[in-house]
Amino acid sequence: MIKSVQQMIDEARAEIVGHTPAEARRRAADENALLVDIRDVRELQREGVVPGAHHAPRGMLEFWVDPESPYHKPVFAEDREFIFY
């Protein structure tokens, strides 16, 4: 059976925790968390970056996170919370 988009969204929301911007900032400063900016590089250049955030372009995210991928980035193997924005 093919899942609907809404079913996939509902399943994803059951697995993730949302934070307000203030809570994300606090968690990144006080806890073992990393802010991950998934915006396009042109947006970063135009709008600036959050100091200390790690950039992972949205189009590469699954490849960089997957340890089996030849594009895997070691930062995503660390035992920490990742806060994507």
HTML snippet that shows the backbone in 3Dmol.js (N, CA, C, O; Angstrom):
<script src="https://3Dmol.org/build/3Dmol-min.js"></script>
<div id="view" style="width:600px;height:400px;position:relative"></div>
<script>
const pdb = `
ATOM      1  N   MET A   1       0.840  -1.194   0.000  1.00  0.00           N
ATOM      2  CA  MET A   1       0.000   0.000   0.000  1.00  0.00           C
ATOM      3  C   MET A   1       0.880   1.252   0.000  1.00  0.00           C
ATOM      4  O   MET A   1       1.850   1.344   0.753  1.00  0.00           O
ATOM      5  N   ILE A   2       0.537   2.178  -0.829  1.00  0.00           N
ATOM      6  CA  ILE A   2       1.271   3.430  -0.903  1.00  0.00           C
ATOM      7  C   ILE A   2       0.697   4.393   0.135  1.00  0.00           C
ATOM      8  O   ILE A   2      -0.516   4.586   0.225  1.00  0.00           O
ATOM      9  N   LYS A   3       1.600   4.995   0.917  1.00  0.00           N
ATOM     10  CA  LYS A   3       1.173   5.946   1.946  1.00  0.00           C
ATOM     11  C   LYS A   3       0.888   7.301   1.315  1.00  0.00           C
ATOM     12  O   LYS A   3       1.532   7.707   0.347  1.00  0.00           O
ATOM     13  N   SER A   4      -0.086   7.985   1.882  1.00  0.00           N
ATOM     14  CA  SER A   4      -0.366   9.345   1.430  1.00  0.00           C
ATOM     15  C   SER A   4       0.674  10.290   2.021  1.00  0.00           C
ATOM     16  O   SER A   4       1.365   9.953   2.982  1.00  0.00           O
ATOM     17  N   VAL A   5       0.769  11.455   1.442  1.00  0.00           N
ATOM     18  CA  VAL A   5       1.681  12.461   1.965  1.00  0.00           C
ATOM     19  C   VAL A   5       1.306  12.785   3.411  1.00  0.00           C
ATOM     20  O   VAL A   5       2.186  12.925   4.261  1.00  0.00           O
ATOM     21  N   GLN A   6       0.014  12.904   3.694  1.00  0.00           N
ATOM     22  CA  GLN A   6      -0.417  13.223   5.051  1.00  0.00           C
ATOM     23  C   GLN A   6      -0.006  12.123   6.032  1.00  0.00           C
ATOM     24  O   GLN A   6       0.396  12.423   7.156  1.00  0.00           O
ATOM     25  N   GLN A   7      -0.101  10.861   5.625  1.00  0.00           N
ATOM     26  CA  GLN A   7       0.333   9.766   6.486  1.00  0.00           C
ATOM     27  C   GLN A   7       1.827   9.871   6.784  1.00  0.00           C
ATOM     28  O   GLN A   7       2.247   9.678   7.924  1.00  0.00           O
ATOM     29  N   MET A   8       2.623  10.173   5.769  1.00  0.00           N
ATOM     30  CA  MET A   8       4.064  10.313   5.980  1.00  0.00           C
ATOM     31  C   MET A   8       4.371  11.491   6.902  1.00  0.00           C
ATOM     32  O   MET A   8       5.259  11.397   7.749  1.00  0.00           O
ATOM     33  N   ILE A   9       3.649  12.592   6.747  1.00  0.00           N
ATOM     34  CA  ILE A   9       3.839  13.755   7.614  1.00  0.00           C
ATOM     35  C   ILE A   9       3.466  13.399   9.050  1.00  0.00           C
ATOM     36  O   ILE A   9       4.196  13.741   9.981  1.00  0.00           O
ATOM     37  N   ASP A  10       2.344  12.719   9.238  1.00  0.00           N
ATOM     38  CA  ASP A  10       1.917  12.331  10.583  1.00  0.00           C
ATOM     39  C   ASP A  10       2.936  11.408  11.242  1.00  0.00           C
ATOM     40  O   ASP A  10       3.220  11.555  12.431  1.00  0.00           O
ATOM     41  N   GLU A  11       3.488  10.461  10.491  1.00  0.00           N
ATOM     42  CA  GLU A  11       4.503   9.552  11.033  1.00  0.00           C
ATOM     43  C   GLU A  11       5.770  10.319  11.410  1.00  0.00           C
ATOM     44  O   GLU A  11       6.364  10.061  12.457  1.00  0.00           O
ATOM     45  N   ALA A  12       6.180  11.249  10.569  1.00  0.00           N
ATOM     46  CA  ALA A  12       7.380  12.036  10.869  1.00  0.00           C
ATOM     47  C   ALA A  12       7.170  12.890  12.114  1.00  0.00           C
ATOM     48  O   ALA A  12       8.055  12.973  12.966  1.00  0.00           O
ATOM     49  N   ARG A  13       6.011  13.520  12.222  1.00  0.00           N
ATOM     50  CA  ARG A  13       5.739  14.372  13.387  1.00  0.00           C
ATOM     51  C   ARG A  13       5.705  13.577  14.687  1.00  0.00           C
ATOM     52  O   ARG A  13       5.991  14.119  15.754  1.00  0.00           O
ATOM     53  N   ALA A  14       5.359  12.299  14.604  1.00  0.00           N
ATOM     54  CA  ALA A  14       5.345  11.449  15.802  1.00  0.00           C
ATOM     55  C   ALA A  14       6.768  11.139  16.272  1.00  0.00           C
ATOM     56  O   ALA A  14       6.964  10.733  17.417  1.00  0.00           O
ATOM     57  N   GLU A  15       7.757  11.327  15.402  1.00  0.00           N
ATOM     58  CA  GLU A  15       9.142  10.981  15.707  1.00  0.00           C
ATOM     59  C   GLU A  15      10.024  12.178  16.055  1.00  0.00           C
ATOM     60  O   GLU A  15      11.113  12.000  16.602  1.00  0.00           O
ATOM     61  N   ILE A  16       9.575  13.380  15.750  1.00  0.00           N
ATOM     62  CA  ILE A  16      10.421  14.551  15.964  1.00  0.00           C
ATOM     63  C   ILE A  16       9.861  15.440  17.059  1.00  0.00           C
ATOM     64  O   ILE A  16       8.677  15.383  17.390  1.00  0.00           O
ATOM     65  N   VAL A  17      10.736  16.260  17.612  1.00  0.00           N
ATOM     66  CA  VAL A  17      10.354  17.227  18.634  1.00  0.00           C
ATOM     67  C   VAL A  17      10.549  18.615  18.044  1.00  0.00           C
ATOM     68  O   VAL A  17      11.617  18.923  17.515  1.00  0.00           O
ATOM     69  N   GLY A  18       9.542  19.435  18.131  1.00  0.00           N
ATOM     70  CA  GLY A  18       9.645  20.808  17.656  1.00  0.00           C
ATOM     71  C   GLY A  18      10.057  21.737  18.786  1.00  0.00           C
ATOM     72  O   GLY A  18       9.702  21.507  19.942  1.00  0.00           O
ATOM     73  N   HIS A  19      10.799  22.777  18.462  1.00  0.00           N
ATOM     74  CA  HIS A  19      11.237  23.765  19.446  1.00  0.00           C
ATOM     75  C   HIS A  19      10.895  25.157  18.932  1.00  0.00           C
ATOM     76  O   HIS A  19      10.900  25.410  17.727  1.00  0.00           O
ATOM     77  N   THR A  20      10.606  26.035  19.850  1.00  0.00           N
ATOM     78  CA  THR A  20      10.513  27.439  19.482  1.00  0.00           C
ATOM     79  C   THR A  20      11.932  27.927  19.181  1.00  0.00           C
ATOM     80  O   THR A  20      12.897  27.282  19.590  1.00  0.00           O
ATOM     81  N   PRO A  21      12.077  29.045  18.479  1.00  0.00           N
ATOM     82  CA  PRO A  21      13.437  29.559  18.245  1.00  0.00           C
ATOM     83  C   PRO A  21      14.202  29.804  19.550  1.00  0.00           C
ATOM     84  O   PRO A  21      15.400  29.532  19.624  1.00  0.00           O
ATOM     85  N   ALA A  22      13.525  30.312  20.567  1.00  0.00           N
ATOM     86  CA  ALA A  22      14.196  30.564  21.850  1.00  0.00           C
ATOM     87  C   ALA A  22      14.652  29.257  22.498  1.00  0.00           C
ATOM     88  O   ALA A  22      15.756  29.189  23.039  1.00  0.00           O
ATOM     89  N   GLU A  23      13.821  28.226  22.450  1.00  0.00           N
ATOM     90  CA  GLU A  23      14.189  26.935  23.026  1.00  0.00           C
ATOM     91  C   GLU A  23      15.337  26.309  22.243  1.00  0.00           C
ATOM     92  O   GLU A  23      16.247  25.739  22.844  1.00  0.00           O
ATOM     93  N   ALA A  24      15.316  26.401  20.932  1.00  0.00           N
ATOM     94  CA  ALA A  24      16.406  25.857  20.114  1.00  0.00           C
ATOM     95  C   ALA A  24      17.721  26.549  20.471  1.00  0.00           C
ATOM     96  O   ALA A  24      18.753  25.892  20.613  1.00  0.00           O
ATOM     97  N   ARG A  25      17.684  27.865  20.613  1.00  0.00           N
ATOM     98  CA  ARG A  25      18.874  28.624  20.996  1.00  0.00           C
ATOM     99  C   ARG A  25      19.395  28.180  22.353  1.00  0.00           C
ATOM    100  O   ARG A  25      20.598  27.990  22.532  1.00  0.00           O
ATOM    101  N   ARG A  26      18.475  28.013  23.320  1.00  0.00           N
ATOM    102  CA  ARG A  26      18.874  27.596  24.667  1.00  0.00           C
ATOM    103  C   ARG A  26      19.483  26.203  24.646  1.00  0.00           C
ATOM    104  O   ARG A  26      20.523  25.968  25.260  1.00  0.00           O
ATOM    105  N   ARG A  27      18.841  25.279  23.944  1.00  0.00           N
ATOM    106  CA  ARG A  27      19.334  23.903  23.892  1.00  0.00           C
ATOM    107  C   ARG A  27      20.714  23.838  23.239  1.00  0.00           C
ATOM    108  O   ARG A  27      21.583  23.092  23.690  1.00  0.00           O
ATOM    109  N   ALA A  28      20.913  24.618  22.179  1.00  0.00           N
ATOM    110  CA  ALA A  28      22.205  24.622  21.499  1.00  0.00           C
ATOM    111  C   ALA A  28      23.300  25.214  22.380  1.00  0.00           C
ATOM    112  O   ALA A  28      24.461  24.817  22.281  1.00  0.00           O
ATOM    113  N   ALA A  29      22.936  26.154  23.233  1.00  0.00           N
ATOM    114  CA  ALA A  29      23.923  26.789  24.111  1.00  0.00           C
ATOM    115  C   ALA A  29      24.204  25.974  25.364  1.00  0.00           C
ATOM    116  O   ALA A  29      25.345  25.926  25.823  1.00  0.00           O
ATOM    117  N   ASP A  30      23.184  25.335  25.925  1.00  0.00           N
ATOM    118  CA  ASP A  30      23.310  24.703  27.232  1.00  0.00           C
ATOM    119  C   ASP A  30      23.411  23.185  27.200  1.00  0.00           C
ATOM    120  O   ASP A  30      23.760  22.571  28.208  1.00  0.00           O
ATOM    121  N   GLU A  31      23.115  22.576  26.075  1.00  0.00           N
ATOM    122  CA  GLU A  31      23.048  21.120  26.036  1.00  0.00           C
ATOM    123  C   GLU A  31      23.879  20.585  24.879  1.00  0.00           C
ATOM    124  O   GLU A  31      24.466  21.343  24.106  1.00  0.00           O
ATOM    125  N   ASN A  32      23.911  19.290  24.783  1.00  0.00           N
ATOM    126  CA  ASN A  32      24.669  18.643  23.722  1.00  0.00           C
ATOM    127  C   ASN A  32      23.838  18.602  22.441  1.00  0.00           C
ATOM    128  O   ASN A  32      23.423  17.537  21.983  1.00  0.00           O
ATOM    129  N   ALA A  33      23.604  19.793  21.873  1.00  0.00           N
ATOM    130  CA  ALA A  33      22.779  19.913  20.672  1.00  0.00           C
ATOM    131  C   ALA A  33      23.529  20.731  19.632  1.00  0.00           C
ATOM    132  O   ALA A  33      24.384  21.549  19.969  1.00  0.00           O
ATOM    133  N   LEU A  34      23.203  20.502  18.370  1.00  0.00           N
ATOM    134  CA  LEU A  34      23.821  21.238  17.283  1.00  0.00           C
ATOM    135  C   LEU A  34      22.727  21.782  16.382  1.00  0.00           C
ATOM    136  O   LEU A  34      21.857  21.040  15.926  1.00  0.00           O
ATOM    137  N   LEU A  35      22.779  23.092  16.127  1.00  0.00           N
ATOM    138  CA  LEU A  35      21.871  23.695  15.164  1.00  0.00           C
ATOM    139  C   LEU A  35      22.374  23.344  13.768  1.00  0.00           C
ATOM    140  O   LEU A  35      23.561  23.491  13.476  1.00  0.00           O
ATOM    141  N   VAL A  36      21.464  22.878  12.903  1.00  0.00           N
ATOM    142  CA  VAL A  36      21.825  22.505  11.536  1.00  0.00           C
ATOM    143  C   VAL A  36      20.971  23.334  10.584  1.00  0.00           C
ATOM    144  O   VAL A  36      19.751  23.184  10.525  1.00  0.00           O
ATOM    145  N   ASP A  37      21.633  24.200   9.852  1.00  0.00           N
ATOM    146  CA  ASP A  37      20.979  25.103   8.911  1.00  0.00           C
ATOM    147  C   ASP A  37      20.858  24.384   7.570  1.00  0.00           C
ATOM    148  O   ASP A  37      21.872  24.059   6.953  1.00  0.00           O
ATOM    149  N   ILE A  38      19.625  24.132   7.111  1.00  0.00           N
ATOM    150  CA  ILE A  38      19.424  23.374   5.878  1.00  0.00           C
ATOM    151  C   ILE A  38      19.086  24.272   4.688  1.00  0.00           C
ATOM    152  O   ILE A  38      18.633  23.791   3.649  1.00  0.00           O
ATOM    153  N   ARG A  39      19.308  25.570   4.843  1.00  0.00           N
ATOM    154  CA  ARG A  39      19.005  26.496   3.752  1.00  0.00           C
ATOM    155  C   ARG A  39      20.046  26.405   2.642  1.00  0.00           C
ATOM    156  O   ARG A  39      21.164  25.932   2.844  1.00  0.00           O
ATOM    157  N   ASP A  40      19.649  26.866   1.484  1.00  0.00           N
ATOM    158  CA  ASP A  40      20.529  26.947   0.331  1.00  0.00           C
ATOM    159  C   ASP A  40      21.651  27.946   0.608  1.00  0.00           C
ATOM    160  O   ASP A  40      21.459  28.919   1.337  1.00  0.00           O
ATOM    161  N   VAL A  41      22.804  27.703   0.032  1.00  0.00           N
ATOM    162  CA  VAL A  41      23.959  28.572   0.256  1.00  0.00           C
ATOM    163  C   VAL A  41      23.663  30.019  -0.130  1.00  0.00           C
ATOM    164  O   VAL A  41      24.195  30.939   0.492  1.00  0.00           O
ATOM    165  N   ARG A  42      22.824  30.238  -1.145  1.00  0.00           N
ATOM    166  CA  ARG A  42      22.461  31.615  -1.523  1.00  0.00           C
ATOM    167  C   ARG A  42      21.676  32.310  -0.413  1.00  0.00           C
ATOM    168  O   ARG A  42      21.824  33.514  -0.206  1.00  0.00           O
ATOM    169  N   GLU A  43      20.843  31.555   0.300  1.00  0.00           N
ATOM    170  CA  GLU A  43      20.109  32.132   1.430  1.00  0.00           C
ATOM    171  C   GLU A  43      21.073  32.503   2.554  1.00  0.00           C
ATOM    172  O   GLU A  43      20.913  33.541   3.196  1.00  0.00           O
ATOM    173  N   LEU A  44      22.059  31.666   2.786  1.00  0.00           N
ATOM    174  CA  LEU A  44      23.052  31.966   3.824  1.00  0.00           C
ATOM    175  C   LEU A  44      23.785  33.262   3.491  1.00  0.00           C
ATOM    176  O   LEU A  44      23.980  34.116   4.356  1.00  0.00           O
ATOM    177  N   GLN A  45      24.183  33.397   2.242  1.00  0.00           N
ATOM    178  CA  GLN A  45      24.899  34.601   1.815  1.00  0.00           C
ATOM    179  C   GLN A  45      24.022  35.840   1.926  1.00  0.00           C
ATOM    180  O   GLN A  45      24.496  36.908   2.314  1.00  0.00           O
ATOM    181  N   ARG A  46      22.753  35.700   1.589  1.00  0.00           N
ATOM    182  CA  ARG A  46      21.827  36.831   1.579  1.00  0.00           C
ATOM    183  C   ARG A  46      21.368  37.207   2.989  1.00  0.00           C
ATOM    184  O   ARG A  46      21.280  38.390   3.321  1.00  0.00           O
ATOM    185  N   GLU A  47      21.074  36.193   3.823  1.00  0.00           N
ATOM    186  CA  GLU A  47      20.434  36.444   5.112  1.00  0.00           C
ATOM    187  C   GLU A  47      21.353  36.266   6.312  1.00  0.00           C
ATOM    188  O   GLU A  47      20.986  36.642   7.426  1.00  0.00           O
ATOM    189  N   GLY A  48      22.533  35.704   6.108  1.00  0.00           N
ATOM    190  CA  GLY A  48      23.451  35.484   7.211  1.00  0.00           C
ATOM    191  C   GLY A  48      23.251  34.118   7.858  1.00  0.00           C
ATOM    192  O   GLY A  48      22.363  33.351   7.483  1.00  0.00           O
ATOM    193  N   VAL A  49      24.099  33.841   8.834  1.00  0.00           N
ATOM    194  CA  VAL A  49      24.093  32.539   9.494  1.00  0.00           C
ATOM    195  C   VAL A  49      24.018  32.698  11.004  1.00  0.00           C
ATOM    196  O   VAL A  49      24.348  33.753  11.547  1.00  0.00           O
ATOM    197  N   VAL A  50      23.586  31.653  11.667  1.00  0.00           N
ATOM    198  CA  VAL A  50      23.599  31.621  13.127  1.00  0.00           C
ATOM    199  C   VAL A  50      24.995  31.173  13.551  1.00  0.00           C
ATOM    200  O   VAL A  50      25.443  30.110  13.122  1.00  0.00           O
ATOM    201  N   PRO A  51      25.691  31.943  14.374  1.00  0.00           N
ATOM    202  CA  PRO A  51      27.025  31.536  14.812  1.00  0.00           C
ATOM    203  C   PRO A  51      26.995  30.150  15.465  1.00  0.00           C
ATOM    204  O   PRO A  51      26.152  29.868  16.316  1.00  0.00           O
ATOM    205  N   GLY A  52      27.915  29.309  15.057  1.00  0.00           N
ATOM    206  CA  GLY A  52      28.024  27.970  15.625  1.00  0.00           C
ATOM    207  C   GLY A  52      27.162  26.923  14.953  1.00  0.00           C
ATOM    208  O   GLY A  52      27.295  25.736  15.248  1.00  0.00           O
ATOM    209  N   ALA A  53      26.275  27.339  14.049  1.00  0.00           N
ATOM    210  CA  ALA A  53      25.418  26.371  13.357  1.00  0.00           C
ATOM    211  C   ALA A  53      26.228  25.646  12.287  1.00  0.00           C
ATOM    212  O   ALA A  53      27.186  26.186  11.734  1.00  0.00           O
ATOM    213  N   HIS A  54      25.819  24.420  12.013  1.00  0.00           N
ATOM    214  CA  HIS A  54      26.449  23.616  10.968  1.00  0.00           C
ATOM    215  C   HIS A  54      25.572  23.698   9.726  1.00  0.00           C
ATOM    216  O   HIS A  54      24.352  23.561   9.822  1.00  0.00           O
ATOM    217  N   HIS A  55      26.173  23.920   8.564  1.00  0.00           N
ATOM    218  CA  HIS A  55      25.390  23.997   7.335  1.00  0.00           C
ATOM    219  C   HIS A  55      25.326  22.633   6.669  1.00  0.00           C
ATOM    220  O   HIS A  55      26.353  21.986   6.464  1.00  0.00           O
ATOM    221  N   ALA A  56      24.118  22.195   6.333  1.00  0.00           N
ATOM    222  CA  ALA A  56      23.891  20.953   5.598  1.00  0.00           C
ATOM    223  C   ALA A  56      22.779  21.230   4.597  1.00  0.00           C
ATOM    224  O   ALA A  56      21.609  21.260   4.979  1.00  0.00           O
ATOM    225  N   PRO A  57      23.110  21.433   3.334  1.00  0.00           N
ATOM    226  CA  PRO A  57      22.077  21.760   2.352  1.00  0.00           C
ATOM    227  C   PRO A  57      20.971  20.716   2.329  1.00  0.00           C
ATOM    228  O   PRO A  57      21.243  19.516   2.365  1.00  0.00           O
ATOM    229  N   ARG A  58      19.745  21.163   2.269  1.00  0.00           N
ATOM    230  CA  ARG A  58      18.591  20.259   2.327  1.00  0.00           C
ATOM    231  C   ARG A  58      18.688  19.138   1.301  1.00  0.00           C
ATOM    232  O   ARG A  58      18.325  18.001   1.602  1.00  0.00           O
ATOM    233  N   GLY A  59      19.162  19.427   0.118  1.00  0.00           N
ATOM    234  CA  GLY A  59      19.242  18.418  -0.925  1.00  0.00           C
ATOM    235  C   GLY A  59      20.258  17.317  -0.646  1.00  0.00           C
ATOM    236  O   GLY A  59      20.213  16.261  -1.278  1.00  0.00           O
ATOM    237  N   MET A  60      21.167  17.550   0.285  1.00  0.00           N
ATOM    238  CA  MET A  60      22.198  16.553   0.609  1.00  0.00           C
ATOM    239  C   MET A  60      21.987  15.903   1.973  1.00  0.00           C
ATOM    240  O   MET A  60      22.727  14.993   2.345  1.00  0.00           O
ATOM    241  N   LEU A  61      20.998  16.356   2.712  1.00  0.00           N
ATOM    242  CA  LEU A  61      20.839  15.948   4.106  1.00  0.00           C
ATOM    243  C   LEU A  61      20.808  14.438   4.305  1.00  0.00           C
ATOM    244  O   LEU A  61      21.561  13.919   5.130  1.00  0.00           O
ATOM    245  N   GLU A  62      19.969  13.726   3.581  1.00  0.00           N
ATOM    246  CA  GLU A  62      19.876  12.273   3.765  1.00  0.00           C
ATOM    247  C   GLU A  62      21.208  11.587   3.464  1.00  0.00           C
ATOM    248  O   GLU A  62      21.574  10.615   4.126  1.00  0.00           O
ATOM    249  N   PHE A  63      21.923  12.090   2.473  1.00  0.00           N
ATOM    250  CA  PHE A  63      23.215  11.502   2.116  1.00  0.00           C
ATOM    251  C   PHE A  63      24.255  11.757   3.194  1.00  0.00           C
ATOM    252  O   PHE A  63      25.053  10.874   3.509  1.00  0.00           O
ATOM    253  N   TRP A  64      24.253  12.949   3.758  1.00  0.00           N
ATOM    254  CA  TRP A  64      25.237  13.302   4.778  1.00  0.00           C
ATOM    255  C   TRP A  64      24.964  12.600   6.104  1.00  0.00           C
ATOM    256  O   TRP A  64      25.896  12.297   6.849  1.00  0.00           O
ATOM    257  N   VAL A  65      23.697  12.342   6.401  1.00  0.00           N
ATOM    258  CA  VAL A  65      23.330  11.698   7.673  1.00  0.00           C
ATOM    259  C   VAL A  65      23.546  10.179   7.630  1.00  0.00           C
ATOM    260  O   VAL A  65      23.910   9.585   8.645  1.00  0.00           O
ATOM    261  N   ASP A  66      23.333   9.561   6.500  1.00  0.00           N
ATOM    262  CA  ASP A  66      23.407   8.105   6.360  1.00  0.00           C
ATOM    263  C   ASP A  66      24.849   7.614   6.450  1.00  0.00           C
ATOM    264  O   ASP A  66      25.665   7.954   5.592  1.00  0.00           O
ATOM    265  N   PRO A  67      25.183   6.816   7.479  1.00  0.00           N
ATOM    266  CA  PRO A  67      26.570   6.335   7.622  1.00  0.00           C
ATOM    267  C   PRO A  67      27.010   5.408   6.488  1.00  0.00           C
ATOM    268  O   PRO A  67      28.208   5.192   6.303  1.00  0.00           O
ATOM    269  N   GLU A  68      26.072   4.864   5.737  1.00  0.00           N
ATOM    270  CA  GLU A  68      26.407   3.985   4.612  1.00  0.00           C
ATOM    271  C   GLU A  68      26.658   4.760   3.319  1.00  0.00           C
ATOM    272  O   GLU A  68      27.118   4.188   2.331  1.00  0.00           O
ATOM    273  N   SER A  69      26.364   6.031   3.324  1.00  0.00           N
ATOM    274  CA  SER A  69      26.514   6.850   2.129  1.00  0.00           C
ATOM    275  C   SER A  69      27.975   7.248   1.930  1.00  0.00           C
ATOM    276  O   SER A  69      28.680   7.524   2.901  1.00  0.00           O
ATOM    277  N   PRO A  70      28.431   7.279   0.686  1.00  0.00           N
ATOM    278  CA  PRO A  70      29.789   7.770   0.443  1.00  0.00           C
ATOM    279  C   PRO A  70      29.929   9.263   0.753  1.00  0.00           C
ATOM    280  O   PRO A  70      31.044   9.781   0.814  1.00  0.00           O
ATOM    281  N   TYR A  71      28.815   9.948   0.947  1.00  0.00           N
ATOM    282  CA  TYR A  71      28.824  11.380   1.249  1.00  0.00           C
ATOM    283  C   TYR A  71      28.652  11.672   2.742  1.00  0.00           C
ATOM    284  O   TYR A  71      28.551  12.832   3.139  1.00  0.00           O
ATOM    285  N   HIS A  72      28.618  10.634   3.559  1.00  0.00           N
ATOM    286  CA  HIS A  72      28.392  10.773   5.006  1.00  0.00           C
ATOM    287  C   HIS A  72      29.371  11.769   5.623  1.00  0.00           C
ATOM    288  O   HIS A  72      30.559  11.790   5.301  1.00  0.00           O
ATOM    289  N   LYS A  73      28.830  12.597   6.523  1.00  0.00           N
ATOM    290  CA  LYS A  73      29.647  13.562   7.262  1.00  0.00           C
ATOM    291  C   LYS A  73      29.737  13.108   8.725  1.00  0.00           C
ATOM    292  O   LYS A  73      28.708  12.870   9.356  1.00  0.00           O
ATOM    293  N   PRO A  74      30.943  12.985   9.266  1.00  0.00           N
ATOM    294  CA  PRO A  74      31.128  12.482  10.636  1.00  0.00           C
ATOM    295  C   PRO A  74      30.366  13.246  11.711  1.00  0.00           C
ATOM    296  O   PRO A  74      30.017  12.667  12.740  1.00  0.00           O
ATOM    297  N   VAL A  75      30.101  14.527  11.497  1.00  0.00           N
ATOM    298  CA  VAL A  75      29.376  15.297  12.509  1.00  0.00           C
ATOM    299  C   VAL A  75      28.026  14.645  12.824  1.00  0.00           C
ATOM    300  O   VAL A  75      27.543  14.739  13.953  1.00  0.00           O
ATOM    301  N   PHE A  76      27.415  13.984  11.830  1.00  0.00           N
ATOM    302  CA  PHE A  76      26.109  13.373  12.046  1.00  0.00           C
ATOM    303  C   PHE A  76      26.185  12.016  12.724  1.00  0.00           C
ATOM    304  O   PHE A  76      25.149  11.411  13.001  1.00  0.00           O
ATOM    305  N   ALA A  77      27.375  11.529  12.996  1.00  0.00           N
ATOM    306  CA  ALA A  77      27.541  10.285  13.752  1.00  0.00           C
ATOM    307  C   ALA A  77      27.731  10.577  15.242  1.00  0.00           C
ATOM    308  O   ALA A  77      27.770   9.655  16.057  1.00  0.00           O
ATOM    309  N   GLU A  78      27.848  11.834  15.591  1.00  0.00           N
ATOM    310  CA  GLU A  78      28.044  12.212  16.995  1.00  0.00           C
ATOM    311  C   GLU A  78      26.778  11.971  17.792  1.00  0.00           C
ATOM    312  O   GLU A  78      25.666  12.077  17.274  1.00  0.00           O
ATOM    313  N   ASP A  79      26.965  11.646  19.057  1.00  0.00           N
ATOM    314  CA  ASP A  79      25.843  11.388  19.956  1.00  0.00           C
ATOM    315  C   ASP A  79      25.349  12.714  20.519  1.00  0.00           C
ATOM    316  O   ASP A  79      25.744  13.133  21.607  1.00  0.00           O
ATOM    317  N   ARG A  80      24.481  13.358  19.759  1.00  0.00           N
ATOM    318  CA  ARG A  80      23.938  14.645  20.181  1.00  0.00           C
ATOM    319  C   ARG A  80      22.600  14.875  19.507  1.00  0.00           C
ATOM    320  O   ARG A  80      22.216  14.155  18.585  1.00  0.00           O
ATOM    321  N   GLU A  81      21.909  15.874  19.974  1.00  0.00           N
ATOM    322  CA  GLU A  81      20.638  16.259  19.376  1.00  0.00           C
ATOM    323  C   GLU A  81      20.918  17.203  18.205  1.00  0.00           C
ATOM    324  O   GLU A  81      21.725  18.125  18.325  1.00  0.00           O
ATOM    325  N   PHE A  82      20.259  16.973  17.092  1.00  0.00           N
ATOM    326  CA  PHE A  82      20.383  17.845  15.941  1.00  0.00           C
ATOM    327  C   PHE A  82      19.093  18.644  15.803  1.00  0.00           C
ATOM    328  O   PHE A  82      18.003  18.075  15.749  1.00  0.00           O
ATOM    329  N   ILE A  83      19.224  19.946  15.749  1.00  0.00           N
ATOM    330  CA  ILE A  83      18.077  20.827  15.612  1.00  0.00           C
ATOM    331  C   ILE A  83      18.156  21.445  14.224  1.00  0.00           C
ATOM    332  O   ILE A  83      18.969  22.334  13.971  1.00  0.00           O
ATOM    333  N   PHE A  84      17.296  20.962  13.325  1.00  0.00           N
ATOM    334  CA  PHE A  84      17.308  21.390  11.932  1.00  0.00           C
ATOM    335  C   PHE A  84      16.404  22.613  11.753  1.00  0.00           C
ATOM    336  O   PHE A  84      15.290  22.669  12.274  1.00  0.00           O
ATOM    337  N   TYR A  85      16.910  23.569  11.015  1.00  0.00           N
ATOM    338  CA  TYR A  85      16.081  24.730  10.681  1.00  0.00           C
ATOM    339  C   TYR A  85      16.404  25.226   9.297  1.00  0.00           C
ATOM    340  O   TYR A  85      15.808  26.199   8.835  1.00  0.00           O
TER     341      TYR A  85
END
`;
const viewer = $3Dmol.createViewer("view");
viewer.addModel(pdb, "pdb");
viewer.setStyle({}, {cartoon: {color: "spectrum"}});
viewer.zoomTo();
viewer.render();
</script>
